[in-house]
């Protein structure tokens, strides 16, 4: 009952427009005052700063900065040119370019919001010119942006790994196949759509005429994902070191190759990185306070006992479906980092007791949280693509449901067939 009261109180604070981290801290303060033991107030600063003081999390600002630098140095444009050359010549080609671009860009920054904003501003207007409705173009951009947190690197996976002591390299390896499966599913959906509505074929003569130039220009941009993913998965560098290498690489490319990295652009990139990273860390610190309170009130033990009484620990498949049915609805109204920070300490031990591989559960958790990014009424990526693509938000909300259904189908397949997530980490020795 205590957990439901905290959740109801949290939503009331959110409806009042109070910032998320402040709402979480207020819940923590109220819960401690409710115990009557004022000596516990010292826990708030301890847990708040302790939740942010995790070495693994240092990788997050580097990955965010890498994605921003890819945009301002022109490397993202080169990735899109490469995607257009590879898959843009078929009917409805820009729809496939949208998905392939997201797959490639996912290997750089690990953020759905970054993918949606970077690719949406370019591809949504271009898809409209090709004959796609604005709502569908925005929906596909928002949907394909979900590949960002699944294909490594992934900010969500870093948070999950730091909270469960799971290998980040193993988690990244576990996300490769599900990420590609999600991309393939969106491409199938696009194939069905362009034939049903007879979207015309794109004129690619100008692109093909510059084939050699595009391949030469794209080579340096395509190296960035390999630097990040290859270094981490092979164990040559840590995630933080990999992110630092990627930032250095983008700085060098922007300064000496594309020559689009001005001092002003660098300052803006650093400012945006600090702003976004601060938001993530503030939420994590505040959610850690609430997580401690839930443990103190024995909410986690009560929930675990409820799951045990339901007999779900002996049926891992049913347990994952049950946990997904909790994570996803909460994600429709709560920020994703907060969900991960609050629910991972509660759900991960239950999955472990049921014999679920930690990499498998990490991907299920990540995809559940990620799917909420395109689900109304919050669905942050919907608002992003509506803004950058200048598409009415109502059109995006009406067009997004097929993409939610496709993502839910992929999630069901991952839950049903664990080998999709655990095979590659096992092959690589994780």
Sine and cosine of phi, psi and omega as CSV:
sin_phi,cos_phi,sin_psi,cos_psi,sin_omega,cos_omega
0.00,0.00,-0.61,0.79,-0.01,-1.00
-0.87,0.50,-0.68,0.73,0.01,-1.00
-0.87,0.49,-0.65,0.76,0.02,-1.00
-0.92,0.39,-0.59,0.81,0.04,-1.00
-0.90,0.43,-0.69,0.72,0.05,-1.00
-0.87,0.49,-0.69,0.72,-0.03,-1.00
-0.90,0.43,-0.69,0.72,0.01,-1.00
-0.90,0.44,-0.66,0.75,0.02,-1.00
-0.90,0.44,-0.64,0.77,0.01,-1.00
-0.88,0.48,-0.72,0.69,-0.02,-1.00
-0.91,0.42,-0.57,0.82,0.06,-1.00
-0.88,0.47,-0.69,0.73,0.03,-1.00
-0.90,0.44,-0.64,0.77,0.02,-1.00
-0.90,0.44,-0.64,0.76,0.02,-1.00
-0.90,0.43,-0.46,0.89,0.04,-1.00
-0.98,0.21,-0.08,1.00,0.04,-1.00
1.00,0.07,0.24,0.97,0.02,-1.00
-0.97,0.26,0.71,-0.70,0.01,-1.00
-0.80,0.60,0.50,-0.86,-0.12,-0.99
-0.86,0.51,-0.75,0.67,-0.06,-1.00
-0.90,0.43,-0.59,0.81,0.02,-1.00
-0.93,0.37,-0.60,0.80,0.04,-1.00
-0.89,0.45,-0.68,0.73,0.00,-1.00
-0.91,0.41,-0.68,0.74,0.02,-1.00
-0.90,0.43,-0.62,0.79,0.00,-1.00
-0.91,0.41,-0.61,0.79,0.07,-1.00
-0.89,0.45,-0.69,0.72,0.02,-1.00
-0.87,0.49,-0.70,0.72,0.01,-1.00
-0.90,0.45,-0.72,0.70,-0.01,-1.00
-0.89,0.46,-0.67,0.74,-0.01,-1.00
-0.90,0.44,-0.62,0.78,0.02,-1.00
-0.94,0.35,-0.65,0.76,0.05,-1.00
-0.89,0.45,-0.52,0.85,0.00,-1.00
-0.91,0.40,-0.46,0.89,0.01,-1.00
-0.95,0.31,-0.39,0.92,-0.02,-1.00
0.99,0.11,-0.05,1.00,-0.01,-1.00
-0.97,-0.22,1.00,-0.10,-0.07,-1.00
-0.92,0.38,-0.32,0.95,0.03,-1.00
-0.90,0.44,-0.36,0.93,0.00,-1.00
-0.96,0.29,-0.17,0.99,0.01,-1.00
-0.87,0.49,-0.45,0.89,0.01,-1.00
-0.91,0.42,-0.30,0.96,-0.02,-1.00
-0.93,0.37,-0.52,0.86,-0.09,-1.00
-0.86,0.52,-0.82,0.57,0.04,-1.00
-0.91,0.42,-0.56,0.83,0.01,-1.00
-0.88,0.47,-0.77,0.64,-0.02,-1.00
-0.95,0.32,-0.60,0.80,-0.04,-1.00
-0.88,0.48,-0.79,0.62,-0.01,-1.00
-0.98,0.22,-0.50,0.87,0.06,-1.00
-0.91,0.42,-0.56,0.83,0.02,-1.00
-0.92,0.40,-0.41,0.91,0.02,-1.00
-1.00,-0.09,-0.36,0.93,-0.10,-0.99
-1.00,0.03,0.91,0.42,0.02,-1.00
-0.81,-0.58,0.85,-0.53,-0.11,-0.99
-0.84,0.54,-0.63,0.78,-0.05,-1.00
-0.86,0.51,-0.54,0.84,-0.06,-1.00
-0.94,0.34,-0.19,0.98,0.04,-1.00
-0.88,0.47,-0.35,0.94,0.00,-1.00
-0.94,0.35,-0.44,0.90,-0.11,-0.99
-0.87,0.49,-0.77,0.64,0.02,-1.00
-0.86,0.51,-0.56,0.83,0.01,-1.00
-0.92,0.40,-0.67,0.74,0.00,-1.00
-0.93,0.37,-0.61,0.79,0.05,-1.00
-0.89,0.46,-0.72,0.70,0.00,-1.00
-0.90,0.44,-0.61,0.79,0.03,-1.00
-0.86,0.50,-0.72,0.70,0.01,-1.00
-0.89,0.46,-0.65,0.76,0.01,-1.00
-0.92,0.40,-0.66,0.75,0.02,-1.00
-0.91,0.41,-0.58,0.82,0.06,-1.00
-0.86,0.51,-0.60,0.80,-0.01,-1.00
-0.95,0.30,-0.78,0.63,-0.14,-0.99
-0.97,0.24,-0.30,0.96,0.04,-1.00
-1.00,-0.06,-0.06,1.00,0.02,-1.00
1.00,0.02,0.02,1.00,0.00,-1.00
-0.93,0.37,-0.53,0.85,0.04,-1.00
-0.90,0.44,-0.65,0.76,0.04,-1.00
-0.87,0.50,-0.60,0.80,0.00,-1.00
-0.94,0.34,-0.59,0.81,0.08,-1.00
-0.90,0.43,-0.64,0.77,0.02,-1.00
-0.93,0.37,-0.61,0.79,0.07,-1.00
-0.88,0.48,-0.65,0.76,0.03,-1.00
-0.90,0.43,-0.70,0.72,0.02,-1.00
-0.89,0.46,-0.64,0.77,0.02,-1.00
-0.90,0.43,-0.61,0.79,0.02,-1.00
-0.93,0.38,-0.61,0.80,-0.08,-1.00
-0.97,0.23,-0.73,0.68,-0.14,-0.99
-0.82,-0.58,0.11,0.99,-0.13,-0.99
-0.99,0.11,-0.14,0.99,-0.13,-0.99
-1.00,0.06,-0.17,0.99,-0.01,-1.00
-1.00,0.07,0.14,-0.99,0.01,-1.00
-0.89,0.46,0.72,-0.70,-0.07,-1.00
0.91,0.42,0.54,0.84,-0.16,-0.99
-0.86,0.51,-0.56,0.83,-0.04,-1.00
-0.92,0.39,-0.40,0.92,0.12,-0.99
-0.90,0.43,-0.67,0.74,0.05,-1.00
-0.94,0.34,-0.59,0.81,0.05,-1.00
-0.87,0.50,-0.63,0.78,0.02,-1.00
-0.85,0.53,-0.73,0.69,-0.04,-1.00
-0.95,0.32,-0.74,0.68,-0.01,-1.00
-0.89,0.45,-0.64,0.77,0.05,-1.00
-0.87,0.49,-0.63,0.77,0.03,-1.00
-0.92,0.39,-0.62,0.78,0.03,-1.00
-0.88,0.47,-0.71,0.70,-0.02,-1.00
-0.94,0.35,-0.71,0.70,-0.03,-1.00
-0.92,0.38,-0.44,0.90,0.05,-1.00
-0.88,0.47,-0.47,0.89,0.00,-1.00
-0.98,0.19,0.17,0.99,-0.04,-1.00
-0.90,-0.44,-0.77,0.64,-0.18,-0.98
-0.88,-0.48,-0.36,0.93,0.08,-1.00
0.94,0.33,0.43,0.90,-0.04,-1.00
-0.76,-0.66,0.80,-0.60,0.03,-1.00
-0.92,0.39,-0.64,0.77,-0.01,-1.00
-0.88,0.47,-0.65,0.76,0.01,-1.00
-0.91,0.42,-0.67,0.74,0.04,-1.00
-0.87,0.49,-0.73,0.69,-0.06,-1.00
-0.88,0.47,-0.68,0.74,-0.04,-1.00
-0.96,0.27,-0.65,0.76,-0.06,-1.00
-0.94,0.34,-0.73,0.69,-0.07,-1.00
-1.00,0.10,-0.51,0.86,-0.05,-1.00
-0.90,0.44,-0.65,0.76,-0.04,-1.00
-0.88,0.47,-0.47,0.88,-0.03,-1.00
-1.00,-0.07,-0.73,0.69,-0.20,-0.98
-1.00,0.09,-0.52,0.85,-0.03,-1.00
-0.89,0.46,-0.77,0.64,0.07,-1.00
-0.88,0.48,-0.61,0.79,0.00,-1.00
-0.91,0.41,-0.64,0.77,0.03,-1.00
-0.92,0.39,-0.57,0.82,0.07,-1.00
-0.88,0.47,-0.67,0.74,0.03,-1.00
-0.90,0.44,-0.52,0.86,-0.01,-1.00
-0.97,0.24,-0.26,0.96,0.03,-1.00
0.87,-0.49,0.03,1.00,0.06,-1.00
-0.98,0.20,0.62,-0.78,0.17,-0.99
-0.89,0.46,0.53,-0.85,-0.05,-1.00
-0.87,0.49,-0.63,0.77,-0.02,-1.00
-0.89,0.45,-0.68,0.73,0.01,-1.00
-0.92,0.40,-0.68,0.73,0.00,-1.00
-0.86,0.50,-0.68,0.73,0.02,-1.00
-0.93,0.36,-0.63,0.77,0.02,-1.00
-0.89,0.45,-0.68,0.74,0.02,-1.00
-0.91,0.41,-0.62,0.78,0.02,-1.00
-0.90,0.43,-0.70,0.72,0.03,-1.00
-0.91,0.42,-0.68,0.73,-0.01,-1.00
-0.90,0.44,-0.75,0.66,-0.04,-1.00
-0.93,0.37,-0.36,0.93,0.05,-1.00
-0.91,0.41,-0.34,0.94,0.02,-1.00
-0.91,0.41,-0.30,0.95,0.04,-1.00
-0.91,0.41,-0.45,0.89,-0.06,-1.00
-0.81,0.58,-0.76,0.65,0.00,-1.00
-0.98,0.19,-0.08,1.00,-0.03,-1.00
-0.99,-0.13,-0.79,0.62,0.07,-1.00
-0.96,0.27,0.74,-0.67,-0.05,-1.00
-0.91,0.42,0.48,-0.88,-0.04,1.00
-0.98,0.22,0.31,-0.95,-0.04,-1.00
-0.62,-0.78,0.82,-0.57,0.03,-1.00
-0.90,0.45,-0.65,0.76,0.01,-1.00
-0.88,0.47,-0.65,0.76,-0.01,-1.00
-0.93,0.37,-0.57,0.82,0.05,-1.00
-0.89,0.46,-0.69,0.73,0.02,-1.00
-0.90,0.45,-0.72,0.69,0.01,-1.00
-0.87,0.50,-0.72,0.70,-0.04,-1.00
-0.90,0.43,-0.63,0.78,-0.01,-1.00
-0.92,0.40,-0.46,0.89,-0.04,-1.00
-1.00,0.01,-0.32,0.95,-0.06,-1.00
-0.90,-0.45,0.04,1.00,-0.06,-1.00
0.83,0.56,0.60,0.80,0.05,-1.00
-0.99,-0.10,0.58,-0.81,0.00,-1.00
-0.87,0.50,0.81,-0.58,0.03,-1.00
-0.92,0.39,-0.64,0.77,0.05,-1.00
-0.86,0.51,-0.67,0.74,0.04,-1.00
-0.91,0.42,-0.65,0.76,0.04,-1.00
-0.89,0.45,-0.68,0.73,0.03,-1.00
-0.88,0.47,-0.67,0.74,0.04,-1.00
-0.89,0.45,-0.60,0.80,-0.01,-1.00
-0.92,0.40,-0.41,0.91,-0.04,-1.00
-1.00,0.08,-0.17,0.99,-0.09,-1.00
-0.90,0.43,-0.82,0.57,-0.05,-1.00
-0.90,0.43,-0.74,0.67,0.05,-1.00
-0.85,0.52,-0.61,0.79,0.02,-1.00
-0.90,0.44,-0.69,0.72,0.04,-1.00
-0.92,0.38,-0.59,0.81,0.05,-1.00
-0.90,0.44,-0.66,0.75,0.03,-1.00
-0.91,0.41,-0.67,0.75,0.06,-1.00
-0.89,0.46,-0.68,0.74,0.04,-1.00
-0.89,0.46,-0.61,0.79,0.01,-1.00
-0.90,0.43,-0.65,0.76,0.04,-1.00
-0.92,0.38,-0.56,0.83,0.04,-1.00
-0.93,0.37,-0.60,0.80,0.08,-1.00
-0.90,0.44,-0.68,0.73,0.04,-1.00
-0.88,0.48,-0.67,0.75,0.03,-1.00
-0.90,0.43,-0.63,0.78,0.03,-1.00
-0.87,0.50,-0.70,0.72,0.02,-1.00
-0.91,0.42,-0.68,0.73,-0.07,-1.00
-0.91,0.42,-0.73,0.68,-0.10,-1.00
-0.92,0.39,-0.47,0.88,0.05,-1.00
-0.99,0.14,-0.57,0.82,0.02,-1.00
-0.93,0.38,-0.61,0.79,-0.05,-1.00
-0.95,-0.30,0.17,0.98,0.13,-0.99
0.80,0.60,0.78,0.62,0.07,-1.00
-0.93,0.36,0.75,-0.66,-0.09,-1.00
-0.94,0.34,0.28,-0.96,0.06,-1.00
-0.98,0.20,0.62,-0.79,-0.01,-1.00
-0.98,0.17,0.63,-0.77,0.08,-1.00
-0.98,0.21,0.93,-0.37,-0.10,-0.99
-0.94,-0.34,0.26,0.97,-0.05,-1.00
-0.87,0.50,-0.69,0.73,-0.03,-1.00
-0.91,0.42,-0.61,0.79,0.01,-1.00
-0.93,0.37,-0.72,0.70,-0.01,-1.00
-0.90,0.43,-0.52,0.86,0.01,-1.00
-0.91,0.41,-0.40,0.92,0.01,-1.00
-0.96,-0.27,0.45,0.89,-0.10,-1.00
-0.81,0.58,-0.79,0.62,-0.05,-1.00
-0.90,0.43,-0.66,0.75,0.00,-1.00
-0.91,0.42,-0.64,0.77,0.00,-1.00
-0.91,0.41,-0.70,0.72,0.01,-1.00
-0.89,0.46,-0.65,0.76,0.01,-1.00
-0.92,0.38,-0.67,0.74,-0.02,-1.00
-0.94,0.34,-0.53,0.85,-0.08,-1.00
-0.99,0.17,-0.31,0.95,-0.13,-0.99
-0.85,0.53,-0.73,0.68,-0.04,-1.00
-0.91,0.41,-0.61,0.80,0.01,-1.00
-0.92,0.40,-0.60,0.80,-0.02,-1.00
-0.95,0.31,-0.31,0.95,0.01,-1.00
-0.94,0.33,-0.48,0.88,-0.08,-1.00
-0.84,0.54,-0.76,0.65,0.03,-1.00
-0.87,0.49,-0.58,0.81,0.00,-1.00
-0.93,0.37,-0.59,0.81,0.04,-1.00
-0.88,0.47,-0.71,0.71,-0.05,-1.00
-0.94,0.33,-0.83,0.55,-0.12,-0.99
-0.94,0.34,-0.73,0.68,-0.06,-1.00
-0.87,0.49,-0.68,0.73,-0.03,-1.00
-0.90,0.43,-0.64,0.77,-0.04,-1.00
-0.96,0.27,-0.77,0.64,-0.10,-1.00
-0.90,0.44,-0.59,0.81,0.00,-1.00
-0.98,0.18,-0.20,0.98,0.02,-1.00
0.99,0.12,0.14,0.99,-0.01,-1.00
-0.93,0.38,-0.63,0.78,0.00,-1.00
-0.72,-0.69,0.34,-0.94,0.10,-1.00
-0.99,0.17,0.27,-0.96,0.04,-1.00
-0.82,0.57,-0.65,0.76,0.00,-1.00
-0.91,0.42,-0.69,0.73,0.04,-1.00
-0.91,0.42,-0.62,0.78,0.04,-1.00
-0.89,0.46,-0.69,0.73,0.04,-1.00
-0.89,0.45,-0.64,0.76,0.03,-1.00
-0.90,0.43,-0.64,0.77,0.06,-1.00
-0.89,0.46,-0.66,0.75,-0.01,-1.00
-0.90,0.43,-0.64,0.77,0.04,-1.00
-0.89,0.46,-0.71,0.70,0.02,-1.00
-0.87,0.49,-0.67,0.75,0.01,-1.00
-0.88,0.47,-0.72,0.70,0.00,-1.00
-0.91,0.41,-0.60,0.80,0.05,-1.00
-0.89,0.46,-0.70,0.72,0.01,-1.00
-0.91,0.42,-0.68,0.74,0.02,-1.00
-0.90,0.44,-0.67,0.74,-0.02,-1.00
-0.93,0.37,-0.54,0.84,-0.04,-1.00
-0.99,0.13,-0.60,0.80,-0.16,-0.99
-0.89,-0.45,-0.28,0.96,-0.04,-1.00
-0.96,-0.28,-0.92,0.40,0.02,-1.00
-0.98,0.20,-0.44,0.90,0.02,-1.00
0.83,0.55,0.61,0.79,0.02,-1.00
-0.93,-0.37,0.09,1.00,-0.03,-1.00
-1.00,-0.09,1.00,0.01,0.04,-1.00
-0.99,0.12,0.31,-0.95,0.07,-1.00
-0.83,0.56,-0.63,0.78,0.02,-1.00
-0.90,0.43,-0.67,0.75,0.01,-1.00
-0.91,0.42,-0.63,0.77,0.02,-1.00
-0.91,0.42,-0.68,0.74,0.02,-1.00
-0.88,0.48,-0.70,0.72,0.01,-1.00
-0.89,0.45,-0.62,0.78,0.02,-1.00
-0.91,0.42,-0.68,0.73,0.02,-1.00
-0.91,0.42,-0.65,0.76,0.00,-1.00
-0.89,0.46,-0.72,0.70,-0.01,-1.00
-0.91,0.42,-0.60,0.80,0.04,-1.00
-0.89,0.45,-0.71,0.70,0.03,-1.00
-0.88,0.47,-0.67,0.74,-0.02,-1.00
-0.89,0.45,-0.75,0.66,-0.03,-1.00
-0.93,0.36,-0.67,0.74,0.00,-1.00
-0.90,0.43,-0.64,0.77,0.01,-1.00
-0.87,0.49,-0.66,0.75,0.02,-1.00
-0.87,0.48,-0.70,0.71,0.00,-1.00
-0.89,0.46,-0.73,0.68,-0.08,-1.00
-0.94,0.33,-0.59,0.81,0.05,-1.00
-0.89,0.46,-0.68,0.73,0.01,-1.00
-0.91,0.41,-0.66,0.75,0.01,-1.00
-0.89,0.46,-0.69,0.72,0.01,-1.00
-0.89,0.45,-0.70,0.71,0.00,-1.00
-0.92,0.40,-0.65,0.76,0.01,-1.00
-0.92,0.40,-0.51,0.86,0.05,-1.00
-0.90,0.43,-0.59,0.80,0.06,-1.00
-0.88,0.48,-0.74,0.68,0.01,-1.00
-0.91,0.41,-0.61,0.79,0.04,-1.00
-0.87,0.49,-0.66,0.75,0.06,-1.00
-0.89,0.46,-0.66,0.75,-0.01,-1.00
-0.89,0.45,-0.65,0.76,0.02,-1.00
-0.89,0.46,-0.62,0.79,0.06,-1.00
-0.93,0.37,-0.67,0.74,-0.01,-1.00
-0.88,0.48,-0.63,0.78,0.02,-1.00
-0.99,0.13,0.06,1.00,0.04,-1.00
0.88,0.48,0.47,0.88,0.05,-1.00
-0.92,0.39,-0.64,0.77,-0.01,-1.00
-0.90,0.43,-0.64,0.77,0.02,-1.00
-0.92,0.39,-0.63,0.78,0.01,-1.00
-0.91,0.42,-0.65,0.76,0.03,-1.00
-0.92,0.40,-0.67,0.74,0.04,-1.00
-0.87,0.49,-0.63,0.78,0.03,-1.00
-0.92,0.40,-0.60,0.80,0.03,-1.00
-0.89,0.45,-0.69,0.73,0.02,-1.00
-0.90,0.44,-0.64,0.77,0.04,-1.00
-0.89,0.45,-0.70,0.72,0.00,-1.00
-0.89,0.45,-0.50,0.87,0.02,-1.00
-0.98,0.22,-0.15,0.99,0.02,-1.00
0.97,0.23,0.32,0.95,-0.08,-1.00
-0.98,0.19,-0.35,0.94,-0.03,-1.00
-0.91,0.41,-0.38,0.92,0.04,-1.00
-1.00,-0.02,0.02,1.00,0.02,-1.00
-0.73,-0.69,0.99,0.12,-0.09,-1.00
-0.82,0.57,-0.62,0.78,-0.02,-1.00
-0.88,0.47,-0.72,0.70,0.03,-1.00
-0.92,0.40,-0.59,0.80,0.02,-1.00
-0.88,0.48,-0.71,0.70,-0.01,-1.00
-0.91,0.42,-0.62,0.79,0.07,-1.00
-0.91,0.42,-0.65,0.76,0.00,-1.00
-0.90,0.43,-0.73,0.69,0.01,-1.00
-0.90,0.43,-0.61,0.80,0.04,-1.00
-0.90,0.44,-0.59,0.81,0.01,-1.00
-0.93,0.37,-0.27,0.96,0.07,-1.00
-1.00,-0.07,-0.71,0.71,-0.08,-1.00
-0.89,0.45,-0.73,0.68,-0.12,-0.99
-0.90,0.44,-0.75,0.66,0.02,-1.00
-0.88,0.48,-0.62,0.78,0.05,-1.00
-0.89,0.45,-0.63,0.78,0.01,-1.00
-0.90,0.44,-0.35,0.94,0.04,-1.00
-0.92,0.38,-0.32,0.95,-0.08,-1.00
-0.82,-0.57,-0.20,0.98,-0.11,-0.99
-0.85,-0.52,0.49,-0.87,0.02,-1.00
-0.91,0.42,0.61,-0.79,-0.20,-0.98
-0.91,0.41,-0.65,0.76,0.01,-1.00
-0.88,0.47,-0.64,0.77,0.02,-1.00
-0.90,0.44,-0.64,0.77,0.02,-1.00
-0.88,0.48,-0.74,0.67,0.00,-1.00
-0.86,0.51,-0.71,0.70,-0.06,-1.00
-0.92,0.38,-0.58,0.82,-0.04,-1.00
-0.99,0.15,-0.69,0.73,-0.18,-0.98
-1.00,-0.02,-0.45,0.89,-0.03,-1.00
-0.85,0.53,-0.72,0.69,0.02,-1.00
-0.90,0.43,-0.36,0.93,0.01,-1.00
-1.00,0.07,-0.70,0.72,-0.15,-0.99
-1.00,0.04,-0.57,0.82,-0.07,-1.00
-0.86,0.50,-0.69,0.72,0.04,-1.00
-0.88,0.47,-0.57,0.82,0.04,-1.00
-0.91,0.41,-0.68,0.73,0.03,-1.00
-0.89,0.46,-0.63,0.78,0.02,-1.00
-0.90,0.44,-0.67,0.74,0.03,-1.00
-0.89,0.46,-0.54,0.84,0.00,-1.00
-0.99,0.16,-0.04,1.00,0.02,-1.00
1.00,0.07,0.27,0.96,0.01,-1.00
-0.98,0.19,0.75,-0.66,0.04,-1.00
-0.85,0.52,0.72,-0.69,-0.04,-1.00
-0.88,0.48,-0.54,0.84,0.06,-1.00
-0.92,0.38,-0.66,0.75,0.01,-1.00
-0.88,0.47,-0.74,0.67,-0.01,-1.00
-0.91,0.41,-0.58,0.81,0.02,-1.00
-0.87,0.49,-0.66,0.75,0.02,-1.00
-0.93,0.36,-0.65,0.76,0.04,-1.00
-0.88,0.48,-0.71,0.71,0.01,-1.00
-0.89,0.46,-0.73,0.69,-0.04,-1.00
-0.90,0.44,-0.70,0.72,-0.04,-1.00
-0.93,0.37,-0.60,0.80,0.08,-1.00
-0.86,0.50,-0.75,0.66,-0.02,-1.00
-0.91,0.41,-0.65,0.76,-0.02,-1.00
-0.91,0.42,-0.65,0.76,-0.03,-1.00
-0.86,0.51,-0.51,0.86,0.01,-1.00
-0.91,0.41,-0.30,0.95,-0.01,-1.00
-0.92,0.40,-0.31,0.95,0.01,-1.00
-0.89,-0.46,0.17,0.98,-0.07,-1.00
-0.98,-0.19,0.84,-0.54,0.08,-1.00
-0.88,0.48,0.40,-0.92,0.15,0.99
-1.00,0.05,-0.27,0.96,-0.01,-1.00
-1.00,0.06,-0.98,0.19,0.11,-0.99
0.76,0.64,0.95,0.32,-0.14,-0.99
-0.81,0.58,-0.63,0.78,-0.03,-1.00
-0.91,0.41,-0.47,0.88,0.06,-1.00
-0.90,0.44,-0.68,0.73,0.01,-1.00
-0.92,0.39,-0.58,0.81,-0.01,-1.00
-0.91,0.41,-0.77,0.64,-0.04,-1.00
-0.93,0.38,-0.53,0.85,0.05,-1.00
-0.90,0.43,-0.62,0.79,-0.03,-1.00
-0.96,0.28,-0.78,0.63,-0.08,-1.00
-0.96,0.29,-0.48,0.88,0.00,-1.00
-1.00,-0.08,-0.04,1.00,-0.01,-1.00
0.81,0.59,0.79,0.62,0.01,-1.00
-0.90,-0.43,0.71,-0.71,0.05,-1.00
-0.83,0.56,0.71,-0.70,-0.07,-1.00
-0.87,0.50,-0.58,0.82,0.03,-1.00
-0.87,0.49,-0.61,0.79,0.04,-1.00
-0.91,0.42,-0.63,0.78,0.02,-1.00
-0.91,0.42,-0.72,0.70,-0.01,-1.00
-0.88,0.47,-0.60,0.80,0.02,-1.00
-0.95,0.31,-0.52,0.85,-0.08,-1.00
-1.00,0.01,-0.20,0.98,-0.19,-0.98
-0.99,0.16,-0.33,0.94,-0.16,-0.99
-0.89,0.46,-0.63,0.78,0.08,-1.00
-0.87,0.49,-0.56,0.83,-0.01,-1.00
-0.96,0.28,-0.56,0.83,0.12,-0.99
-0.90,0.43,-0.68,0.74,0.00,-1.00
-0.89,0.45,-0.66,0.75,0.02,-1.00
-0.90,0.44,-0.70,0.72,0.01,-1.00
-0.89,0.45,-0.67,0.75,0.03,-1.00
-0.90,0.44,-0.59,0.81,0.04,-1.00
-0.91,0.42,-0.68,0.73,0.05,-1.00
-0.89,0.45,-0.65,0.76,0.04,-1.00
-0.87,0.49,-0.68,0.73,0.02,-1.00
-0.89,0.46,-0.65,0.76,0.03,-1.00
-0.90,0.44,-0.65,0.76,0.00,-1.00
-0.91,0.41,-0.66,0.75,0.04,-1.00
-0.90,0.44,-0.65,0.76,-0.08,-1.00
-0.97,0.26,-0.57,0.82,-0.08,-1.00
-0.86,-0.51,1.00,0.06,-0.04,-1.00
-0.86,0.51,-0.42,0.91,-0.05,-1.00
-0.88,0.47,-0.35,0.94,0.03,-1.00
-0.90,0.44,-0.43,0.90,-0.03,-1.00
-0.95,-0.30,-0.51,0.86,-0.14,-0.99
-1.00,-0.10,-0.27,0.96,-0.10,-1.00
-0.91,0.41,-0.76,0.65,-0.07,-1.00
-0.91,0.41,-0.70,0.71,0.07,-1.00
-0.86,0.51,-0.60,0.80,0.02,-1.00
-0.91,0.41,-0.65,0.76,0.02,-1.00
-0.89,0.45,-0.50,0.86,-0.05,-1.00
-1.00,-0.07,0.09,1.00,0.11,-0.99
1.00,0.04,0.27,0.96,0.03,-1.00
-1.00,0.02,0.00,0.00,0.00,0.00
